[in-house]
Amino acid sequence: MMPFGKTFHSRREFLSRNGLGLGGIALATLLQREGLLAKPIKPSLERQAFDVRPKGTHYEPRARAMISIFMQGGPSHMDLTDPKPMLDKYGGKAFPGKIKYDNAAQASPKVLPSFWNFQPRGQSGMELSDLIPGFGTIADDITLIRSMRTGVNNHGQSIHALNTGRITRGRPALGSWLTYGLGTENQNLPCYMVLRDPANLPVEGVLNWSPGWLPSIYQGTVVRAREPRILNLDPPAELRGKPQQNFLGFLDDLNRKHAQMRPGELDLEARIASFELAARMQVAASEAMDISSESEATKKLYGIDQAETKDFGTRCLIARRLVERGVRFVQVFTKNQFWDHHGSIRSSLPRSCKMIDQPTAALVRDLKTLGLLDTTVVHWGGEMGRLPVIQNDTGIDKVGRDHNTYGFSMWVAGGGFKRGHIHGATDEWGHEAVENVVNHYDYHATLLHLFGLDAKQLTFVRNRQEQTILDGQPGKIVHELLA
């Protein structure tokens, strides 16, 4: 029998009582003294508030805004930006090394030469494909990274790696991290805006601009590809003017009282902030996305006078107008799998290039003319490249290339990056990055550095743990990319 006054305790009760008692405190003290306990997160004595007002940086920034032109699907680097004579030499022959196929069922060991020629462009002599003559006009303004690597061959995971820092879902997008760390210079427009393709969403859909576990105020605002570009922006006729002012004033009073009774509800605070922003956007957003005031020469520069480039050119021009007005981060997307050329690459790759080449080059040239390129980062690229061998070996007009995330190309311009510079290299086949490799986490560390942010110090406390975009990965600043 148990002694009088004693009570039986389950294991869970025992651990709970002792873990939170003096014994637990003593143990934690000893562990910390011996350096065996992780650095504690000090509890905040004040309730945190999140907003998009401009914030200070860790050091002097060189970039103030960014436009990411994301080519979802994976452009073929050996056909566009990374010429490989070995492909021509061994065309049709068996590849002499090992290949990591993503789709083994359609795989072939035969080397696929490029169907297109390369030419040196600009004073830098950067070799680029004849498919992208527009890029040739900005060769002296870009840094071409030929040694990108994420190392995971699926679209979704590689997109997440480049856009959020990890291959897993649920993490904040790059634009969310930047706007969380920096805020925005224009309080009448969203700090993070997304110009999606009219056809459909890219792979992973809205996760591409999700704030993850950051407060909802830092999520991307989607701009429709067709008018009206933002739904429900204008009030109905009967509410315009004084009636709307009275209604919004009453709504604001209700929201404030509701929020005061529920301190710390970040989603509620974000919803209230979005209501306030929507009211301010009625004039600012309509003006920013109205390109009718642009000159005919500017519209022609972006290819808005041509059917093939009209839509993408319009979105690139709107992106310029947004950063011109103080928006921090803008993404321009192509449609789902637009560059995923597993087959018929001979006909489909030229169509893809035709749509984006002139507008993208126009954006860089226009920013430069307006004096904005020095402080605006422009990024062009997808989540992967392609393999040097044939996929779908069913005839010359039907062949394509499979996924490759072990070595591919993208380029960046402005905002402190070098101009007319080539960084890194893949092997002689374009299969793997072998020289000055830039992993996705190195890219993020470098990018945030240009914005005046230390990627290891830009933190958000989640479940009492400090989170960063690097998430423990060894991201390093690639100084060789910087001017």
NUSE-85023 format. One record per residue (C-alpha): residue number from 1; x, y, z. Coordinates in Angstrom, 2 decimals. Example, Ala and Ser with C-alpha at 12.3 -4.5 7.8 and 13.67 -1.06 7.14 Angstrom:
<pt 1, <12.30, -4.50, 7.80>>;
<pt 2, <13.67, -1.06, 7.14>>;
***
This chain:
<pt 1, <0.00, 0.00, 0.00>>;
<pt 2, <1.00, 3.57, -0.60>>;
<pt 3, <1.86, 5.65, 2.47>>;
<pt 4, <-0.91, 7.93, 3.67>>;
<pt 5, <-0.99, 11.22, 1.75>>;
<pt 6, <0.93, 9.92, -1.23>>;
<pt 7, <-0.61, 10.05, -4.68>>;
<pt 8, <0.26, 7.96, -7.71>>;
<pt 9, <1.64, 10.02, -10.66>>;
<pt 10, <1.73, 8.97, -14.28>>;
<pt 11, <4.94, 9.41, -16.25>>;
<pt 12, <3.44, 12.39, -18.10>>;
<pt 13, <2.48, 14.07, -14.80>>;
<pt 14, <5.90, 13.40, -13.33>>;
<pt 15, <7.72, 14.96, -16.32>>;
<pt 16, <5.35, 17.89, -16.39>>;
<pt 17, <5.73, 18.65, -12.68>>;
<pt 18, <9.50, 18.28, -12.61>>;
<pt 19, <10.21, 19.83, -15.98>>;
<pt 20, <8.50, 23.04, -14.93>>;
<pt 21, <9.73, 22.98, -11.34>>;
<pt 22, <12.98, 23.84, -9.57>>;
<pt 23, <14.64, 20.70, -10.88>>;
<pt 24, <13.95, 21.69, -14.46>>;
<pt 25, <15.22, 25.20, -13.86>>;
<pt 26, <18.38, 23.87, -12.24>>;
<pt 27, <18.97, 21.50, -15.15>>;
<pt 28, <18.51, 24.27, -17.69>>;
<pt 29, <20.95, 26.47, -15.76>>;
<pt 30, <23.59, 23.76, -15.72>>;
<pt 31, <23.15, 23.04, -19.43>>;
<pt 32, <23.41, 26.70, -20.33>>;
<pt 33, <26.50, 27.13, -18.12>>;
<pt 34, <28.15, 24.24, -19.96>>;
<pt 35, <27.17, 25.65, -23.35>>;
<pt 36, <24.88, 22.70, -24.10>>;
<pt 37, <21.63, 24.61, -24.29>>;
<pt 38, <20.51, 26.48, -27.38>>;
<pt 39, <20.48, 30.26, -27.10>>;
<pt 40, <17.19, 31.18, -25.40>>;
<pt 41, <14.71, 33.46, -27.07>>;
<pt 42, <13.91, 36.26, -24.67>>;
<pt 43, <10.19, 36.84, -24.38>>;
<pt 44, <9.05, 40.19, -25.66>>;
<pt 45, <7.60, 42.40, -22.93>>;
<pt 46, <5.60, 44.33, -25.50>>;
<pt 47, <3.12, 43.04, -28.01>>;
<pt 48, <4.66, 42.99, -31.47>>;
<pt 49, <3.05, 45.06, -34.19>>;
<pt 50, <3.71, 44.52, -37.87>>;
<pt 51, <3.34, 47.07, -40.63>>;
<pt 52, <4.86, 47.99, -44.00>>;
<pt 53, <6.34, 51.36, -43.08>>;
<pt 54, <9.97, 51.80, -44.26>>;
<pt 55, <12.44, 50.17, -41.86>>;
<pt 56, <16.12, 50.52, -41.19>>;
<pt 57, <18.70, 48.15, -42.60>>;
<pt 58, <21.69, 46.38, -41.09>>;
<pt 59, <24.02, 48.43, -43.30>>;
<pt 60, <23.90, 50.79, -46.25>>;
<pt 61, <21.77, 49.25, -49.04>>;
<pt 62, <22.52, 49.44, -52.73>>;
<pt 63, <19.16, 48.11, -53.94>>;
<pt 64, <15.75, 49.53, -53.05>>;
<pt 65, <13.37, 47.47, -55.22>>;
<pt 66, <13.28, 44.21, -57.17>>;
<pt 67, <11.49, 42.83, -60.22>>;
<pt 68, <11.66, 39.05, -60.55>>;
<pt 69, <10.76, 37.74, -64.00>>;
<pt 70, <10.12, 34.08, -63.30>>;
<pt 71, <10.20, 31.63, -66.21>>;
<pt 72, <8.32, 28.71, -64.71>>;
<pt 73, <9.17, 25.34, -66.19>>;
<pt 74, <12.93, 25.57, -66.71>>;
<pt 75, <14.50, 27.34, -69.74>>;
<pt 76, <17.09, 25.26, -71.57>>;
<pt 77, <20.40, 26.92, -70.71>>;
<pt 78, <22.45, 25.06, -73.36>>;
<pt 79, <20.07, 26.42, -76.01>>;
<pt 80, <19.93, 29.99, -74.69>>;
<pt 81, <22.73, 31.17, -72.41>>;
<pt 82, <25.40, 28.46, -72.07>>;
<pt 83, <26.80, 27.21, -75.41>>;
<pt 84, <28.29, 23.72, -75.37>>;
<pt 85, <30.27, 22.69, -78.50>>;
<pt 86, <30.51, 19.13, -77.14>>;
<pt 87, <26.80, 18.70, -77.78>>;
<pt 88, <27.34, 19.35, -81.48>>;
<pt 89, <30.39, 17.09, -81.59>>;
<pt 90, <28.59, 14.16, -79.94>>;
<pt 91, <25.10, 14.81, -81.33>>;
<pt 92, <23.17, 11.54, -81.66>>;
<pt 93, <25.88, 9.54, -79.88>>;
<pt 94, <25.64, 7.98, -76.43>>;
<pt 95, <26.43, 10.31, -73.55>>;
<pt 96, <29.75, 9.10, -72.09>>;
<pt 97, <28.94, 9.86, -68.43>>;
<pt 98, <26.16, 9.38, -65.89>>;
<pt 99, <22.87, 11.23, -66.17>>;
<pt 100, <20.29, 11.73, -63.45>>;
<pt 101, <16.99, 11.44, -65.33>>;
<pt 102, <13.75, 12.71, -63.88>>;
<pt 103, <11.57, 10.79, -66.35>>;
<pt 104, <13.35, 7.50, -66.98>>;
<pt 105, <10.50, 6.15, -69.10>>;
<pt 106, <11.12, 8.72, -71.86>>;
<pt 107, <14.87, 8.98, -71.35>>;
<pt 108, <17.47, 8.42, -74.02>>;
<pt 109, <21.28, 8.34, -73.62>>;
<pt 110, <21.74, 10.11, -76.96>>;
<pt 111, <23.25, 13.59, -76.85>>;
<pt 112, <20.97, 16.33, -78.20>>;
<pt 113, <22.82, 19.17, -79.92>>;
<pt 114, <21.36, 22.66, -79.92>>;
<pt 115, <19.33, 23.65, -82.97>>;
<pt 116, <20.41, 27.30, -82.63>>;
<pt 117, <23.60, 29.31, -82.98>>;
<pt 118, <25.28, 31.52, -80.41>>;
<pt 119, <26.87, 34.91, -81.00>>;
<pt 120, <29.04, 37.15, -78.82>>;
<pt 121, <26.99, 40.15, -77.69>>;
<pt 122, <27.95, 43.62, -76.54>>;
<pt 123, <31.39, 44.82, -75.56>>;
<pt 124, <31.55, 42.04, -72.98>>;
<pt 125, <31.36, 39.41, -75.74>>;
<pt 126, <28.78, 37.43, -73.78>>;
<pt 127, <27.70, 34.46, -75.94>>;
<pt 128, <23.92, 34.25, -76.23>>;
<pt 129, <21.57, 32.31, -78.49>>;
<pt 130, <20.05, 33.74, -81.65>>;
<pt 131, <16.67, 32.98, -80.02>>;
<pt 132, <17.14, 35.91, -77.61>>;
<pt 133, <18.42, 38.88, -79.63>>;
<pt 134, <16.82, 41.26, -77.15>>;
<pt 135, <19.00, 39.89, -74.37>>;
<pt 136, <21.95, 40.65, -76.62>>;
<pt 137, <21.12, 44.37, -76.38>>;
<pt 138, <21.47, 44.27, -72.58>>;
<pt 139, <24.43, 41.89, -72.35>>;
<pt 140, <26.60, 44.68, -70.97>>;
<pt 141, <24.08, 45.42, -68.22>>;
<pt 142, <23.59, 41.94, -66.75>>;
<pt 143, <25.44, 39.38, -64.68>>;
<pt 144, <24.88, 35.97, -66.23>>;
<pt 145, <25.18, 33.20, -63.64>>;
<pt 146, <25.93, 29.94, -65.42>>;
<pt 147, <26.43, 27.88, -62.26>>;
<pt 148, <23.08, 27.92, -60.45>>;
<pt 149, <22.13, 24.84, -58.46>>;
<pt 150, <19.21, 23.70, -56.31>>;
<pt 151, <19.85, 19.97, -56.61>>;
<pt 152, <16.25, 18.74, -56.56>>;
<pt 153, <14.82, 17.79, -59.93>>;
<pt 154, <11.11, 18.39, -59.39>>;
<pt 155, <9.47, 21.68, -60.34>>;
<pt 156, <7.68, 22.33, -57.06>>;
<pt 157, <10.63, 21.66, -54.78>>;
<pt 158, <13.06, 23.65, -56.92>>;
<pt 159, <10.61, 26.57, -57.12>>;
<pt 160, <10.36, 26.57, -53.34>>;
<pt 161, <14.15, 26.44, -53.01>>;
<pt 162, <14.63, 29.52, -55.17>>;
<pt 163, <11.60, 31.37, -53.88>>;
<pt 164, <11.54, 30.51, -50.18>>;
<pt 165, <14.95, 29.07, -49.31>>;
<pt 166, <13.87, 25.47, -48.72>>;
<pt 167, <12.39, 22.74, -50.92>>;
<pt 168, <9.42, 22.28, -48.59>>;
<pt 169, <6.06, 24.04, -48.70>>;
<pt 170, <4.75, 26.55, -46.21>>;
<pt 171, <7.68, 28.94, -45.93>>;
<pt 172, <7.61, 32.69, -46.70>>;
<pt 173, <8.33, 33.78, -50.25>>;
<pt 174, <11.34, 35.96, -51.02>>;
<pt 175, <9.10, 38.99, -51.57>>;
<pt 176, <7.56, 38.44, -48.14>>;
<pt 177, <10.98, 38.35, -46.48>>;
<pt 178, <12.06, 41.55, -48.21>>;
<pt 179, <8.91, 43.46, -47.35>>;
<pt 180, <8.98, 42.13, -43.78>>;
<pt 181, <12.54, 43.38, -43.42>>;
<pt 182, <12.24, 46.66, -45.31>>;
<pt 183, <8.61, 47.74, -45.55>>;
<pt 184, <7.74, 49.88, -48.55>>;
<pt 185, <8.15, 53.48, -49.64>>;
<pt 186, <4.59, 53.91, -50.91>>;
<pt 187, <1.83, 53.37, -48.36>>;
<pt 188, <-0.86, 53.72, -51.04>>;
<pt 189, <0.18, 50.59, -52.94>>;
<pt 190, <0.86, 47.02, -51.79>>;
<pt 191, <4.49, 46.40, -50.91>>;
<pt 192, <4.59, 43.11, -52.85>>;
<pt 193, <2.73, 42.73, -56.14>>;
<pt 194, <2.35, 39.76, -58.48>>;
<pt 195, <1.65, 40.05, -62.22>>;
<pt 196, <0.39, 36.62, -63.18>>;
<pt 197, <-0.04, 35.12, -66.63>>;
<pt 198, <-3.53, 35.36, -68.17>>;
<pt 199, <-3.60, 31.64, -68.98>>;
<pt 200, <-3.17, 30.12, -65.51>>;
<pt 201, <-1.12, 30.07, -62.33>>;
<pt 202, <2.39, 28.64, -62.26>>;
<pt 203, <3.21, 25.35, -60.57>>;
<pt 204, <2.50, 25.58, -56.82>>;
<pt 205, <-0.02, 28.34, -57.48>>;
<pt 206, <-0.53, 30.91, -54.72>>;
<pt 207, <2.29, 29.38, -52.65>>;
<pt 208, <4.63, 31.32, -54.95>>;
<pt 209, <3.66, 34.56, -53.17>>;
<pt 210, <2.58, 33.22, -49.79>>;
<pt 211, <3.93, 34.83, -46.58>>;
<pt 212, <4.09, 31.37, -44.99>>;
<pt 213, <4.23, 31.90, -41.23>>;
<pt 214, <5.10, 35.59, -41.53>>;
<pt 215, <2.15, 37.90, -40.81>>;
<pt 216, <-0.37, 37.99, -43.66>>;
<pt 217, <0.35, 41.66, -44.33>>;
<pt 218, <3.49, 40.55, -46.22>>;
<pt 219, <1.78, 38.30, -48.77>>;
<pt 220, <1.81, 39.19, -52.46>>;
<pt 221, <-1.12, 41.06, -53.97>>;
<pt 222, <-2.16, 39.49, -57.27>>;
<pt 223, <-2.76, 41.78, -60.24>>;
<pt 224, <-5.05, 40.25, -62.82>>;
<pt 225, <-3.76, 39.95, -66.37>>;
<pt 226, <-6.90, 41.59, -67.76>>;
<pt 227, <-8.92, 44.66, -66.83>>;
<pt 228, <-10.02, 45.22, -64.16>>;
<pt 229, <-6.56, 44.26, -62.89>>;
<pt 230, <-7.66, 44.47, -59.26>>;
<pt 231, <-11.22, 43.38, -58.59>>;
<pt 232, <-13.63, 45.54, -56.58>>;
<pt 233, <-11.19, 48.44, -56.48>>;
<pt 234, <-13.78, 51.10, -57.33>>;
<pt 235, <-16.84, 51.64, -55.10>>;
<pt 236, <-20.35, 51.44, -56.55>>;
<pt 237, <-21.76, 54.74, -57.75>>;
<pt 238, <-24.09, 55.20, -54.77>>;
<pt 239, <-21.16, 55.02, -52.30>>;
<pt 240, <-18.67, 57.32, -53.99>>;
<pt 241, <-17.54, 60.44, -52.21>>;
<pt 242, <-18.91, 61.33, -48.78>>;
<pt 243, <-21.04, 58.18, -48.30>>;
<pt 244, <-17.96, 55.99, -48.70>>;
<pt 245, <-15.94, 58.17, -46.32>>;
<pt 246, <-18.64, 57.90, -43.66>>;
<pt 247, <-18.96, 54.13, -44.18>>;
<pt 248, <-15.18, 53.55, -44.00>>;
<pt 249, <-14.90, 55.74, -40.91>>;
<pt 250, <-17.60, 53.73, -39.15>>;
<pt 251, <-16.00, 50.43, -40.27>>;
<pt 252, <-12.60, 51.56, -39.04>>;
<pt 253, <-14.03, 52.41, -35.62>>;
<pt 254, <-15.63, 48.97, -35.35>>;
<pt 255, <-12.44, 47.24, -36.47>>;
<pt 256, <-10.30, 49.11, -33.93>>;
<pt 257, <-12.57, 48.24, -31.05>>;
<pt 258, <-12.71, 44.63, -32.21>>;
<pt 259, <-8.91, 44.45, -32.44>>;
<pt 260, <-8.38, 46.02, -29.01>>;
<pt 261, <-10.38, 43.19, -27.49>>;
<pt 262, <-8.17, 40.62, -29.26>>;
<pt 263, <-4.54, 41.72, -28.86>>;
<pt 264, <-1.92, 39.74, -30.78>>;
<pt 265, <-4.27, 38.46, -33.49>>;
<pt 266, <-1.95, 39.03, -36.45>>;
<pt 267, <-4.41, 37.82, -39.10>>;
<pt 268, <-7.01, 40.26, -37.78>>;
<pt 269, <-4.50, 43.11, -37.84>>;
<pt 270, <-3.51, 42.18, -41.39>>;
<pt 271, <-7.16, 42.15, -42.50>>;
<pt 272, <-7.74, 45.61, -41.02>>;
<pt 273, <-4.56, 46.89, -42.69>>;
<pt 274, <-5.71, 45.45, -46.02>>;
<pt 275, <-9.05, 47.29, -45.72>>;
<pt 276, <-7.20, 50.55, -45.09>>;
<pt 277, <-4.82, 49.93, -47.97>>;
<pt 278, <-7.69, 49.09, -50.32>>;
<pt 279, <-9.22, 52.50, -49.65>>;
<pt 280, <-5.93, 54.28, -50.38>>;
<pt 281, <-5.38, 52.15, -53.50>>;
<pt 282, <-8.51, 53.34, -55.29>>;
<pt 283, <-6.61, 56.20, -56.88>>;
<pt 284, <-2.97, 55.07, -56.63>>;
<pt 285, <-3.39, 51.56, -58.08>>;
<pt 286, <-5.58, 52.64, -60.96>>;
<pt 287, <-3.05, 55.28, -61.95>>;
<pt 288, <-0.05, 52.96, -61.60>>;
<pt 289, <-1.53, 50.27, -63.84>>;
<pt 290, <-2.88, 52.61, -66.49>>;
<pt 291, <-0.28, 52.68, -69.26>>;
<pt 292, <-2.26, 55.03, -71.52>>;
<pt 293, <-0.05, 57.94, -70.48>>;
<pt 294, <3.09, 56.17, -71.72>>;
<pt 295, <4.50, 57.34, -75.04>>;
<pt 296, <3.99, 55.29, -78.19>>;
<pt 297, <7.77, 54.88, -78.37>>;
<pt 298, <7.81, 53.29, -74.91>>;
<pt 299, <4.95, 50.94, -75.77>>;
<pt 300, <6.74, 49.91, -78.94>>;
<pt 301, <9.94, 49.34, -76.98>>;
<pt 302, <8.09, 46.78, -74.82>>;
<pt 303, <6.45, 45.14, -77.85>>;
<pt 304, <2.93, 46.17, -76.90>>;
<pt 305, <2.25, 46.85, -80.59>>;
<pt 306, <2.75, 43.13, -81.43>>;
<pt 307, <0.35, 40.29, -80.68>>;
<pt 308, <3.08, 37.88, -79.49>>;
<pt 309, <4.54, 40.30, -76.95>>;
<pt 310, <1.59, 42.55, -76.06>>;
<pt 311, <0.55, 40.85, -72.83>>;
<pt 312, <4.02, 40.18, -71.43>>;
<pt 313, <5.20, 43.60, -72.53>>;
<pt 314, <2.28, 45.26, -70.76>>;
<pt 315, <3.05, 43.42, -67.55>>;
<pt 316, <6.74, 44.35, -67.73>>;
<pt 317, <5.81, 47.98, -68.27>>;
<pt 318, <3.42, 47.89, -65.31>>;
<pt 319, <6.23, 46.36, -63.22>>;
<pt 320, <8.42, 49.34, -64.06>>;
<pt 321, <5.63, 51.75, -63.16>>;
<pt 322, <5.14, 50.01, -59.81>>;
<pt 323, <8.78, 50.18, -58.69>>;
<pt 324, <8.90, 53.72, -60.01>>;
<pt 325, <6.17, 54.50, -57.47>>;
<pt 326, <7.89, 52.85, -54.54>>;
<pt 327, <6.64, 49.23, -54.60>>;
<pt 328, <9.33, 47.07, -53.04>>;
<pt 329, <8.95, 43.73, -54.84>>;
<pt 330, <7.23, 42.76, -58.09>>;
<pt 331, <7.02, 39.31, -59.67>>;
<pt 332, <6.12, 38.68, -63.31>>;
<pt 333, <5.21, 35.05, -64.05>>;
<pt 334, <4.81, 32.99, -67.18>>;
<pt 335, <2.10, 30.35, -67.24>>;
<pt 336, <2.20, 26.84, -65.87>>;
<pt 337, <5.06, 24.81, -67.43>>;
<pt 338, <5.64, 27.35, -70.19>>;
<pt 339, <9.33, 26.40, -70.37>>;
<pt 340, <8.98, 22.69, -69.55>>;
<pt 341, <10.05, 21.43, -72.96>>;
<pt 342, <10.10, 17.66, -72.60>>;
<pt 343, <9.10, 17.38, -76.25>>;
<pt 344, <8.97, 19.43, -79.45>>;
<pt 345, <11.61, 21.81, -78.15>>;
<pt 346, <12.50, 22.76, -81.73>>;
<pt 347, <9.19, 24.59, -82.16>>;
<pt 348, <8.13, 25.39, -78.57>>;
<pt 349, <11.32, 27.04, -77.31>>;
<pt 350, <11.31, 29.73, -80.03>>;
<pt 351, <7.69, 30.57, -79.18>>;
<pt 352, <8.53, 30.96, -75.52>>;
<pt 353, <11.51, 33.18, -76.30>>;
<pt 354, <9.52, 35.32, -78.70>>;
<pt 355, <7.03, 36.21, -76.01>>;
<pt 356, <9.51, 37.36, -73.35>>;
<pt 357, <12.73, 38.43, -75.10>>;
<pt 358, <11.86, 41.94, -76.26>>;
<pt 359, <9.77, 42.96, -73.22>>;
<pt 360, <12.39, 41.75, -70.73>>;
<pt 361, <15.19, 43.58, -72.50>>;
<pt 362, <12.99, 46.67, -72.75>>;
<pt 363, <12.44, 46.64, -68.99>>;
<pt 364, <16.18, 46.73, -68.28>>;
<pt 365, <16.79, 49.43, -70.88>>;
<pt 366, <13.87, 51.52, -69.67>>;
<pt 367, <14.95, 51.33, -66.02>>;
<pt 368, <18.44, 52.36, -67.08>>;
<pt 369, <17.16, 55.35, -69.07>>;
<pt 370, <15.07, 56.50, -66.10>>;
<pt 371, <18.00, 56.17, -63.69>>;
<pt 372, <16.28, 53.37, -61.77>>;
<pt 373, <18.48, 50.41, -62.69>>;
<pt 374, <21.18, 51.35, -60.20>>;
<pt 375, <18.77, 50.74, -57.31>>;
<pt 376, <16.44, 48.12, -58.84>>;
<pt 377, <17.40, 44.45, -59.10>>;
<pt 378, <16.00, 42.68, -62.16>>;
<pt 379, <16.06, 38.89, -62.08>>;
<pt 380, <15.36, 36.58, -65.02>>;
<pt 381, <15.29, 32.80, -64.81>>;
<pt 382, <13.38, 29.67, -63.92>>;
<pt 383, <13.63, 26.95, -61.30>>;
<pt 384, <15.87, 24.67, -63.38>>;
<pt 385, <17.59, 24.06, -66.69>>;
<pt 386, <17.57, 21.01, -68.99>>;
<pt 387, <19.66, 17.91, -69.68>>;
<pt 388, <22.13, 17.50, -72.56>>;
<pt 389, <20.46, 14.32, -73.81>>;
<pt 390, <17.30, 13.50, -75.76>>;
<pt 391, <13.96, 12.97, -74.14>>;
<pt 392, <11.08, 11.53, -76.18>>;
<pt 393, <13.22, 10.11, -78.99>>;
<pt 394, <10.38, 9.78, -81.50>>;
<pt 395, <11.58, 12.04, -84.31>>;
<pt 396, <13.58, 15.23, -84.75>>;
<pt 397, <10.55, 17.49, -84.38>>;
<pt 398, <9.33, 15.75, -81.22>>;
<pt 399, <12.48, 15.52, -79.11>>;
<pt 400, <12.91, 17.54, -75.94>>;
<pt 401, <15.04, 17.80, -72.81>>;
<pt 402, <14.38, 16.58, -69.26>>;
<pt 403, <14.84, 18.51, -65.98>>;
<pt 404, <18.24, 19.55, -64.64>>;
<pt 405, <18.75, 21.42, -61.36>>;
<pt 406, <22.42, 20.52, -60.91>>;
<pt 407, <23.64, 23.25, -63.25>>;
<pt 408, <21.63, 25.95, -65.01>>;
<pt 409, <21.60, 29.65, -65.83>>;
<pt 410, <19.83, 32.79, -64.72>>;
<pt 411, <20.76, 36.45, -64.87>>;
<pt 412, <20.49, 39.48, -62.62>>;
<pt 413, <20.92, 43.17, -63.38>>;
<pt 414, <21.10, 46.43, -61.48>>;
<pt 415, <20.97, 47.08, -57.76>>;
<pt 416, <24.70, 46.55, -57.21>>;
<pt 417, <25.33, 43.53, -59.43>>;
<pt 418, <28.18, 43.62, -61.93>>;
<pt 419, <27.48, 44.55, -65.54>>;
<pt 420, <28.56, 42.54, -68.57>>;
<pt 421, <29.81, 39.76, -66.32>>;
<pt 422, <29.68, 35.95, -66.58>>;
<pt 423, <29.94, 34.03, -63.33>>;
<pt 424, <30.64, 30.33, -62.95>>;
<pt 425, <30.40, 27.48, -65.42>>;
<pt 426, <28.85, 24.09, -65.98>>;
<pt 427, <30.83, 21.12, -67.24>>;
<pt 428, <31.47, 20.68, -70.97>>;
<pt 429, <28.01, 19.13, -71.38>>;
<pt 430, <26.02, 21.66, -69.38>>;
<pt 431, <25.05, 18.90, -66.97>>;
<pt 432, <26.49, 20.06, -63.64>>;
<pt 433, <27.77, 23.33, -62.22>>;
<pt 434, <31.50, 22.85, -61.63>>;
<pt 435, <32.99, 26.32, -61.25>>;
<pt 436, <31.96, 28.99, -58.72>>;
<pt 437, <28.71, 27.19, -57.90>>;
<pt 438, <25.87, 29.41, -56.67>>;
<pt 439, <23.35, 27.52, -54.57>>;
<pt 440, <19.92, 28.98, -53.97>>;
<pt 441, <20.84, 29.91, -50.40>>;
<pt 442, <23.97, 31.73, -51.63>>;
<pt 443, <21.80, 33.70, -54.02>>;
<pt 444, <19.46, 34.69, -51.18>>;
<pt 445, <22.30, 35.76, -48.90>>;
<pt 446, <23.81, 37.86, -51.70>>;
<pt 447, <20.50, 39.41, -52.69>>;
<pt 448, <19.59, 40.42, -49.15>>;
<pt 449, <23.09, 41.84, -48.72>>;
<pt 450, <22.45, 44.26, -51.59>>;
<pt 451, <19.28, 45.39, -49.84>>;
<pt 452, <21.30, 46.13, -46.71>>;
<pt 453, <20.10, 43.04, -44.86>>;
<pt 454, <22.11, 40.30, -43.21>>;
<pt 455, <20.30, 37.06, -44.08>>;
<pt 456, <21.33, 35.56, -40.75>>;
<pt 457, <20.06, 38.53, -38.76>>;
<pt 458, <16.74, 39.00, -40.57>>;
<pt 459, <14.79, 36.80, -38.19>>;
<pt 460, <11.22, 36.02, -37.24>>;
<pt 461, <10.40, 34.26, -33.99>>;
<pt 462, <8.12, 31.30, -34.59>>;
<pt 463, <7.32, 28.82, -31.83>>;
<pt 464, <10.07, 30.48, -29.77>>;
<pt 465, <12.63, 29.71, -32.48>>;
<pt 466, <14.35, 32.31, -34.63>>;
<pt 467, <13.65, 31.64, -38.31>>;
<pt 468, <15.57, 33.03, -41.30>>;
<pt 469, <15.35, 32.56, -45.05>>;
<pt 470, <18.54, 30.46, -44.81>>;
<pt 471, <17.08, 28.18, -42.14>>;
<pt 472, <20.49, 26.91, -41.04>>;
<pt 473, <21.87, 26.48, -44.56>>;
<pt 474, <25.41, 27.81, -45.20>>;
<pt 475, <24.41, 30.74, -47.39>>;
<pt 476, <27.37, 32.91, -48.29>>;
<pt 477, <27.56, 36.30, -49.99>>;
<pt 478, <28.99, 35.79, -53.49>>;
<pt 479, <31.10, 38.94, -53.65>>;
<pt 480, <32.27, 38.08, -57.17>>;
<pt 481, <28.76, 38.98, -58.39>>;
<pt 482, <28.88, 42.47, -56.92>>;
<pt 483, <30.04, 45.63, -58.64>>;
***
